[in-house]
Amino acid sequence: MTAEHILQPVARSTTRTDLVADSIRAAILSGRIRQGETLVERRLAEQLGVSKTPVREALIGLAATGLVVISPNRGVTVRVVGPDDLRKAYEVRLLLEPWAIGRAARTGGPEAARHARAALEEAKALLEGSDMTALSLANRRFHRELYARCGNDLVVTQLDNLQDLAALGTVTVLWRHWPTWREEYQEHEAVLSAVESGDGALAERLTRRHIRRSVVHLSKPL
């Protein structure tokens, strides 16, 4: 038997750790767990009905995305996101995401746009409501449906790691001072139209302008 046939690929399954991480993430992004709050493994395990092991693994994963901070003295705390933190996240997005969405438009525009359309419609339905967290998450899904089809796993991983921080900071920092969600929706429509038509150069340019506007806001003194 040749080396390539020794092991067979396995499909990724949703583990208990994944489910625990999803639950904790949702509680943080919705504000049920507040920024700066200490997270106690034993208490979380009791509330979720699991052992401490998947909780510990979930918290390590959430620390990798910047949503929680693990320190020797304070244990695990929810990250307090300030303008500088969010600006840095958006600066990284500005470097990577316009290229990724432009590439996705060139290589599979209609297919990428089809998946993004559902997230954009969800965001549209939330524009006039009060659930800013849900709107922010819908916007994040819209962006991911586009950049995830760029064909470069390294870029996708880097952008994925900014998703939690961006979702949390958008509501608590960016939109609190600059309520731009309606303008963002219109910009998303324009980006999606460019992707649908397969115009990678336009999609890249519009995405860069879209993200840069937030970077400019976050660079201003509050």
C-alpha positions in Angstrom: 0.0 0.0 0.0 1.4 3.4 -1.0 1.8 6.2 1.6 -1.0 8.2 0.1 -3.4 5.3 0.7 -2.5 4.6 4.3 -4.9 7.2 5.7 -8.3 8.2 4.4 -9.5 11.8 4.6 -12.1 12.4 7.3 -15.0 14.9 7.1 -14.9 17.7 9.7 -17.6 17.2 12.3 -19.0 19.6 14.9 -17.4 18.7 18.2 -18.5 19.4 21.7 -15.8 22.0 21.9 -17.2 23.7 18.7 -20.6 23.8 20.3 -19.3 25.3 23.5 -17.3 27.9 21.7 -20.4 28.9 19.6 -22.4 29.3 22.8 -19.8 31.4 24.6 -19.2 33.5 21.4 -22.9 34.2 21.0 -23.2 35.2 24.7 -20.3 37.6 24.4 -21.3 39.2 21.1 -24.9 39.7 22.3 -23.7 41.4 25.5 -25.1 38.7 27.8 -21.4 38.2 28.9 -19.9 41.7 29.1 -16.5 42.9 28.0 -14.0 42.7 30.9 -16.0 39.9 32.6 -14.0 37.0 34.0 -14.9 33.6 32.7 -14.7 30.7 35.1 -14.3 27.3 33.5 -16.2 25.5 36.3 -19.2 27.9 36.1 -19.4 27.8 32.4 -19.2 24.0 32.4 -22.1 23.8 34.9 -24.2 26.2 32.8 -23.6 24.4 29.6 -23.9 20.9 31.1 -20.4 19.7 30.0 -17.1 18.9 31.6 -14.4 21.5 31.9 -12.3 20.1 29.1 -14.3 21.3 26.1 -14.8 24.6 27.9 -11.0 25.0 28.4 -10.4 24.1 24.7 -13.2 26.5 23.6 -11.6 29.3 25.5 -8.2 28.7 24.0 -9.8 28.9 20.6 -11.6 32.1 21.4 -8.4 33.6 22.7 -6.8 32.8 19.3 -9.5 35.0 17.6 -9.0 37.8 20.2 -12.4 37.5 21.8 -11.1 36.5 25.2 -7.7 37.1 26.9 -5.9 34.5 28.9 -3.4 35.8 31.5 -1.6 34.2 34.5 -3.0 36.7 37.0 -6.6 37.3 35.9 -7.4 34.0 34.3 -9.7 34.3 31.3 -11.5 37.6 30.6 -13.6 38.9 27.8 -11.6 41.3 25.8 -12.4 45.0 26.2 -12.3 46.3 22.6 -11.2 49.9 22.1 -10.9 52.0 19.0 -7.2 51.1 18.6 -7.9 47.4 18.8 -10.6 47.7 16.2 -8.6 50.0 13.9 -5.7 47.4 13.9 -8.2 44.7 12.9 -9.6 46.8 10.1 -6.1 47.7 8.9 -5.4 44.0 8.5 -8.7 43.5 6.7 -7.8 46.5 4.4 -4.6 44.7 3.4 -6.1 41.3 2.6 -9.9 41.4 2.0 -10.1 43.6 -1.1 -7.7 41.3 -2.9 -9.6 38.2 -1.7 -13.0 39.5 -2.8 -11.6 40.7 -6.1 -10.1 37.2 -6.7 -13.4 35.6 -5.8 -15.2 37.7 -8.3 -12.8 36.8 -11.0 -12.8 33.0 -10.4 -16.4 32.4 -9.4 -18.4 35.5 -9.3 -22.0 34.2 -9.7 -21.4 31.3 -7.3 -19.8 33.5 -4.6 -22.5 36.1 -5.0 -25.3 33.6 -4.6 -24.1 32.6 -1.2 -23.5 36.2 -0.1 -27.0 37.3 -1.3 -28.8 35.5 1.6 -26.6 37.2 4.2 -27.2 40.6 2.6 -31.0 40.0 2.6 -30.8 39.1 6.3 -28.9 42.3 7.0 -31.5 44.3 5.0 -34.3 42.9 7.2 -32.4 44.0 10.3 -31.7 47.6 9.2 -34.7 49.2 10.8 -34.6 47.1 14.0 -32.7 47.4 17.2 -30.6 44.2 17.2 -27.3 45.6 16.2 -25.5 42.5 17.1 -27.5 40.4 14.7 -26.9 43.0 12.0 -23.2 43.0 12.6 -23.1 39.2 12.4 -25.1 39.2 9.2 -22.6 41.7 7.7 -19.7 39.5 8.8 -21.3 36.5 7.1 -21.7 38.6 3.9 -18.1 39.4 3.9 -17.0 35.8 4.6 -19.2 34.3 1.9 -17.2 36.4 -0.6 -13.6 36.3 0.7 -13.8 32.6 1.6 -13.9 31.8 -2.1 -10.7 33.5 -3.0 -8.8 30.2 -3.3 -6.1 31.0 -0.7 -6.6 29.2 2.6 -3.9 31.3 4.4 -5.7 34.5 3.6 -9.1 33.1 4.6 -7.7 31.9 8.0 -6.2 35.3 8.7 -9.6 37.0 7.9 -11.6 34.4 9.8 -9.5 35.1 12.9 -10.6 38.8 12.8 -14.3 38.0 12.5 -15.1 37.8 16.2 -13.2 41.0 17.1 -14.7 42.9 14.2 -18.3 41.8 15.2 -17.8 42.8 18.8 -16.1 46.1 18.1 -18.4 47.2 15.3 -21.4 47.4 17.7 -19.6 48.6 20.8 -17.2 51.1 19.2 -17.7 51.9 15.5 -21.5 52.1 15.3 -21.7 53.8 18.7 -19.8 56.8 17.4 -20.5 56.5 13.7 -23.9 54.9 13.0 -23.0 53.9 9.4 -24.9 50.7 9.0 -27.3 52.0 6.3 -24.4 53.3 4.2 -22.6 50.0 4.8 -25.6 48.1 3.4 -25.5 50.2 0.2 -21.8 49.6 -0.2 -22.4 45.9 0.3 -25.0 46.0 -2.5 -22.4 47.7 -4.8 -19.7 45.2 -4.0 -22.1 42.3 -4.6 -23.2 43.7 -7.9 -19.5 43.8 -9.0 -19.0 40.3 -7.9 -22.1 39.1 -9.7 -20.8 40.6 -12.9 -17.4 39.0 -12.4 -15.7 42.4 -12.3 -12.8 41.6 -10.0 -11.1 45.0 -10.3 -14.3 46.9 -9.4 -15.1 44.5 -6.5 -11.6 45.0 -5.1 -11.8 48.8 -5.5 -15.2 49.1 -3.8 -14.2 46.7 -1.0 -11.0 48.7 -0.3 -13.0 52.0 -0.2 -15.6 50.3 2.1 -13.1 49.1 4.7 -10.9 52.2 4.5 -13.8 54.4 5.5 -14.0 52.6 8.8 -10.2 52.8 9.3 -10.4 56.6 8.8 -13.3 56.9 11.4 -11.3 54.7 13.9 -8.2 56.9 13.5 -10.0 60.0 14.7 -9.9 61.0 18.4 -13.1 60.3 20.3 
